[in-house]
Amino acid sequence: VSQCISSSNQSAITGLPEGFTLQNITDLNGNNVSSSDVSGGTTYNFCYGNSSESCCVNITT
């Protein structure tokens, strides 16, 4: 059963399913972004997952 957040759900990445951790954030060009550099009004690709599942979703901050 996939626990990935749907891309239509723009609730920030704070609501991760239990056991999931944030893996990495990239901008839409694929460049890595640290969480402290995330700015408002920009769309990022957040990837998160657990030992058996990896998910990525575009979220506009």
Summary of the structure (lengths in Angstrom):
residues: 61
radius of gyration: 11.1
end to end distance: 27.3
largest distance: 32.5
contacts: 127
relative contact order: 0.32
helix: 5%
strand: 38%
